[in-house]
Amino acid sequence: MSWFFLNKKVGVLSIILDIQSGLVRGALVYEHTQIISVVTRDISGKSRVINAEHLTKRILKLISEVVEHLVRDANGNKISNINYILSSPWIFSQLKTIKIDYEKETEIQHTTIEKIIQDELKKNTKTADTQPIEQKVFEIRLNGYPAIAFEGKRAHSLEVSLSTSFASSALLAKVNDVVSKHLHIKNHSVYSALLLQYTALRESLKNKNEFIYIHVHSELTDMIIVKDGLCKHMASFPYGIKTLLRKLASETKESIESCDSLLSLYQGNKLNDAERENMQKILPPLVHEWSDLCTKSFEGVFDITNLPTSVYLSAHSHFDLFKEALTFQNKFNFDITQYDSIDIGNQITFGPVTAQSNMIKLYTFALHL
């Protein structure tokens, strides 16, 4: 990217590293607002069987390739910091509401909230390998009522709704080791991809008080449900795009790469009659298996009649297939929008020859808030 630095004093350069279940996407960002390089690497679909050890090795290799590419694009200029953005299974996030009832009216301070957060972290950090990543407070209620300015207020009851995210210390150490082979950097931060995506949505859709967000990546699917302007439910289940392709490969006895092409031809209505008829028999049960897991992730948490109907869906391939799965029999009357089409304005820009990635744009936007 020497065109960018020619005759120009370089400001702050940072890296965003989006680490998904089967894909690593990296970006070089100038002054937190201009994306000047984007590179994506994914795990090839050749393997029909995948386990945790295999997946970890493949992801670390992709991280190495992506960082090496970005450092080369920096053209010898200093990179100040790196932001690791982790999707499942590399990070675990849970949502919880903690309620405390006091015998007497008690004054609530910021230290009161901090103690609740720290106590919750200690409860969940049960093994030496578990490392807390993020803590986000979504809502504080005093005597049952939402309170923004709570400092110094007195109450008989306190409720704190918060999310906590954890990752493997061993994994993060391996990621740092891989990165350090290409880049010596002290300033690094770790984030939950799901919570950053939610942050970008919340800011971009200020007029939307409730919605569902679903991210289908290679091996897993992540979900957030927002009601009354607040995150009310978080879930993750092991069924993603590559999961579907492996199941389809097993049914058709074709390679995973061939099934990927077959799906594209099917969605584009480019198969002959016999091929299309065969796909119409094989594919629906596989896709409905995914949609059933979606439903099970929020059953018992929400009254179906009170579920948000606006859905923002992200899938880096075969989007229409997952969209159709959610509208099967129109059970939930969902209005589905492609997450990548959300307009966040011109605050974040791309260089003139930079590969476009709306997900990276949204991450950059969320980190800049």
C-alpha positions in Angstrom: 0.0 0.0 0.0 2.9 2.4 -0.7 0.4 4.7 -2.6 -1.1 5.6 0.8 2.1 6.6 2.5 3.8 8.4 -0.4 4.8 12.0 0.7 2.5 11.8 3.7 3.2 11.8 7.4 1.8 8.6 8.8 -0.6 8.8 11.8 -1.7 5.9 14.0 -1.9 2.5 12.3 -3.7 -0.4 13.9 -4.8 -3.9 13.0 -8.2 -5.5 13.4 -8.1 -9.3 13.5 -11.5 -11.0 13.1 -11.0 -14.6 14.2 -14.1 -16.7 13.4 -14.7 -20.5 13.6 -13.2 -21.1 10.1 -12.1 -17.8 8.8 -9.6 -15.1 9.7 -10.1 -11.6 8.3 -7.6 -8.8 9.1 -7.5 -5.1 8.4 -5.0 -2.3 8.6 -6.6 0.9 9.8 -5.3 4.4 9.6 -6.3 6.9 12.3 -9.1 4.6 13.5 -11.3 5.6 10.6 -9.7 4.7 7.2 -9.4 1.0 6.3 -6.4 0.8 4.0 -5.9 -3.0 3.7 -8.3 -6.0 4.1 -7.2 -9.6 3.7 -9.2 -12.8 4.3 -8.2 -16.4 4.7 -10.5 -19.3 5.4 -10.1 -23.0 6.1 -10.4 -25.1 2.9 -13.4 -27.3 2.9 -11.5 -30.5 2.1 -11.8 -32.0 5.6 -15.1 -33.8 6.4 -14.2 -34.3 10.0 -13.1 -31.4 12.3 -12.0 -31.5 15.9 -10.9 -28.8 18.3 -7.1 -29.5 17.9 -7.4 -29.5 14.1 -9.4 -26.3 14.1 -7.0 -24.5 16.4 -4.0 -25.4 14.3 -5.7 -24.3 11.1 -6.8 -21.0 12.6 -3.4 -20.2 14.0 -1.9 -20.8 10.5 -4.5 -18.4 9.0 -3.7 -15.8 11.6 0.0 -16.0 10.7 -0.8 -15.6 7.0 -3.1 -12.6 7.6 -0.8 -10.7 9.9 2.2 -11.3 7.6 0.2 -9.8 4.8 -0.9 -6.8 6.8 2.6 -6.1 8.1 3.8 -6.1 4.5 1.1 -3.7 3.5 2.2 -1.3 6.3 5.3 -0.7 4.2 7.7 -0.5 7.2 5.5 2.0 9.1 4.9 1.4 12.8 1.7 -0.4 13.8 0.6 0.9 17.2 -2.0 -1.6 18.4 -3.9 -4.8 17.5 -7.5 -5.6 18.2 -8.4 -9.3 18.4 -12.1 -9.9 17.8 -13.1 -13.4 18.7 -16.2 -15.4 17.6 -17.3 -18.7 19.1 -15.7 -21.1 19.9 -12.8 -18.9 20.8 -14.8 -16.9 23.3 -17.8 -17.6 25.5 -20.2 -14.8 26.6 -23.1 -15.1 29.0 -25.9 -12.7 30.0 -27.1 -12.6 33.5 -29.2 -10.4 35.8 -28.1 -10.2 39.4 -30.6 -9.0 42.0 -29.8 -7.9 45.5 -32.5 -7.2 48.1 -31.5 -5.0 51.0 -33.3 -5.1 54.4 -32.9 -1.3 54.7 -32.7 1.4 52.1 -29.0 1.4 50.9 -27.1 4.0 49.1 -25.9 2.7 45.7 -22.4 3.8 44.5 -20.2 2.9 41.5 -18.2 0.8 43.8 -21.3 -1.2 44.5 -21.7 -2.1 40.9 -17.9 -2.8 40.5 -18.0 -5.3 43.4 -20.9 -7.1 41.7 -19.0 -7.4 38.5 -15.8 -8.6 40.1 -17.7 -11.2 42.2 -19.3 -12.5 39.1 -16.0 -12.7 37.3 -14.6 -14.8 40.2 -17.5 -17.2 40.1 -17.0 -17.8 36.4 -13.2 -18.0 36.3 -13.1 -21.6 37.5 -10.0 -22.8 35.8 -6.5 -21.4 35.3 -7.0 -21.5 31.6 -10.1 -19.2 31.7 -9.4 -15.5 31.2 -12.0 -12.7 31.5 -12.2 -10.6 28.4 -15.1 -8.2 28.6 -17.7 -7.1 31.0 -20.6 -5.0 29.8 -23.4 -3.6 32.0 -26.6 -3.3 30.0 -29.0 -2.1 32.6 -29.2 -1.0 36.3 -32.6 -1.0 38.1 -33.3 0.5 41.5 -36.6 -0.8 43.1 -37.5 -2.3 39.8 -37.1 0.9 37.7 -34.3 1.6 35.2 -31.7 4.0 36.5 -29.1 5.8 34.4 -28.0 8.2 37.2 -27.8 5.8 40.1 -24.8 7.2 42.0 -25.8 8.2 45.6 -29.4 7.0 45.1 -31.0 4.9 47.8 -32.9 1.7 47.2 -34.4 -1.5 48.7 -33.4 -3.6 45.7 -30.7 -3.5 43.0 -30.7 -5.3 39.7 -27.7 -5.4 37.4 -28.0 -6.9 33.9 -24.5 -7.7 32.5 -22.6 -9.8 30.1 -19.3 -11.5 30.8 -16.9 -12.9 28.1 -14.2 -15.4 28.7 -11.5 -16.9 26.5 -8.8 -19.6 26.9 -5.5 -18.1 28.2 -3.6 -20.9 26.4 -5.2 -20.0 23.1 -4.5 -16.3 23.5 -0.9 -17.1 24.3 -0.6 -19.1 21.1 -2.2 -16.3 19.1 0.3 -13.8 20.6 3.2 -16.1 19.8 2.1 -16.4 16.2 1.6 -12.6 15.8 5.0 -11.9 17.5 6.8 -13.7 14.7 5.7 -10.9 12.3 5.0 -8.0 14.6 6.4 -6.9 18.0 3.6 -5.0 19.7 2.7 -4.4 23.3 -0.7 -2.8 22.9 -3.4 -5.3 22.2 -7.1 -5.7 23.1 -9.5 -8.6 22.9 -13.2 -8.3 22.2 -16.2 -10.5 21.7 -17.3 -10.3 18.0 -20.9 -10.8 19.0 -20.9 -7.8 21.4 -19.0 -5.6 18.9 -21.6 -6.4 16.2 -24.3 -5.6 18.7 -22.6 -2.3 19.5 -22.5 -1.4 15.9 -26.2 -2.3 15.4 -27.3 -0.5 18.5 -25.6 2.7 17.3 -26.7 2.4 13.7 -30.3 1.5 14.4 -31.2 4.0 17.2 -34.8 4.0 16.1 -35.0 0.2 16.5 -36.0 -0.8 20.1 -36.1 -4.5 19.5 -34.5 -6.9 17.0 -32.7 -10.3 16.6 -29.2 -10.5 15.2 -27.9 -13.8 13.9 -24.3 -14.4 12.7 -23.8 -17.7 10.7 -20.1 -18.4 10.4 -18.2 -21.5 9.4 -18.8 -23.9 12.3 -21.2 -22.1 14.6 -24.0 -19.6 14.7 -24.2 -16.8 17.3 -27.4 -14.9 18.2 -28.5 -11.8 20.2 -32.1 -10.8 21.0 -32.8 -7.2 21.9 -36.0 -6.1 23.6 -36.8 -2.7 25.1 -33.5 -1.4 23.7 -31.5 -3.8 25.7 -29.7 -7.1 25.1 -31.9 -9.7 26.6 -30.6 -13.0 25.3 -27.3 -14.4 23.9 -26.8 -17.9 22.4 -24.4 -19.9 20.3 -24.9 -23.3 18.7 -22.6 -25.6 16.7 -24.1 -25.4 13.2 -22.6 -23.0 10.6 -22.0 -22.8 6.9 -19.3 -25.5 6.8 -21.4 -27.7 9.0 -24.1 -27.6 6.3 -21.7 -28.3 3.5 -20.2 -31.3 5.4 -23.7 -32.7 5.9 -24.6 -32.1 2.3 -21.3 -33.8 1.2 -22.2 -36.8 3.3 -25.6 -37.1 1.7 -24.4 -36.6 -1.9 -21.1 -38.4 -1.7 -19.5 -35.3 -3.3 -16.6 -33.2 -2.1 -17.3 -30.2 0.2 -16.0 -27.8 -2.6 -18.4 -29.5 -5.1 -21.3 -29.1 -2.6 -20.4 -25.4 -2.2 -20.7 -24.9 -6.0 -23.8 -27.1 -6.1 -25.5 -24.9 -3.5 -24.7 -21.8 -5.5 -26.1 -23.3 -8.7 -29.2 -24.4 -6.8 -29.8 -21.0 -5.4 -29.2 -19.4 -8.8 -31.7 -21.9 -10.4 -29.0 -23.2 -12.7 -29.4 -27.0 -12.1 -31.1 -29.3 -14.5 -34.4 -30.8 -13.5 -33.0 -34.0 -12.1 -30.3 -32.3 -10.1 -32.8 -29.8 -8.7 -35.3 -32.5 -7.7 -32.5 -34.3 -5.9 -31.5 -31.2 -4.0 -35.1 -30.5 -3.1 -35.2 -33.8 -1.3 -31.8 -33.6 0.4 -31.4 -30.0 1.4 -34.6 -29.0 3.3 -34.0 -31.3 6.3 -30.4 -30.1 6.6 -31.4 -26.4 6.5 -34.4 -27.0 8.9 -32.0 -28.6 11.3 -30.2 -25.3 11.5 -33.5 -23.3 11.9 -34.7 -25.7 14.6 -31.5 -25.0 16.6 -32.2 -21.3 16.2 -35.7 -21.8 17.7 -34.5 -24.0 20.5 -31.9 -21.3 21.5 -34.7 -18.9 22.6 -37.5 -21.3 23.4 -38.4 -21.0 27.1 -36.8 -17.6 27.2 -39.3 -15.6 25.1 -43.0 -15.9 24.5 -43.1 -16.6 20.8 -45.9 -14.1 20.3 -43.7 -11.4 21.9 -40.5 -12.2 19.9 -39.0 -9.3 17.8 -39.8 -9.7 14.1 -36.9 -7.6 12.8 -34.0 -9.9 12.1 -30.5 -8.9 11.0 -28.8 -11.9 9.5 -25.1 -12.2 8.6 -23.7 -15.1 6.6 -20.6 -14.9 4.5 -22.0 -17.3 1.9 -25.4 -18.8 0.9 -27.2 -15.9 2.7 -30.5 -16.6 0.9 -30.6 -20.2 2.0 -30.4 -19.3 5.7 -32.9 -16.5 5.1 -35.4 -18.9 3.6 -34.8 -21.3 6.6 -35.9 -18.6 9.0 -39.1 -17.9 7.0 -40.0 -21.5 6.6 -43.8 -21.8 6.9 -43.6 -18.1 8.0 -43.9 -19.4 11.6 -42.4 -16.2 13.2 -43.3 -13.6 10.6 -39.7 -12.4 10.5 -38.7 -9.4 8.4 -35.1 -10.3 7.5 -32.4 -7.8 6.5 -28.8 -8.6 5.4 -26.5 -7.3 8.2 -23.8 -6.4 5.7 -26.2 -3.9 4.0 -26.6 -1.7 7.1 -25.5 1.8 6.3 -23.4 3.5 9.0 -22.7 6.6 6.9 -19.3 7.9 5.8 -17.5 8.0 9.2 -15.5 4.9 8.2 -13.9 4.8 4.7 -11.9 2.4 2.5 -8.8 3.2 0.6 -9.3 3.5 -3.2 -7.9 0.0 -4.0 -8.9 -1.7 -0.7 -11.0 -4.9 -0.7 -14.4 -4.1 0.8 -15.7 -5.8 3.9 -18.8 -4.4 5.6 -18.1 -6.5 8.7 -14.6 -4.9 9.1 -16.3 -1.5 8.5 -18.8 -2.2 11.3 -16.0 -3.4 13.7 -14.0 -0.2 13.0 -17.1 1.8 13.6 -17.8 0.1 16.9 -14.2 0.4 18.1 -14.2 4.1 17.2 -17.3 4.9 19.4 
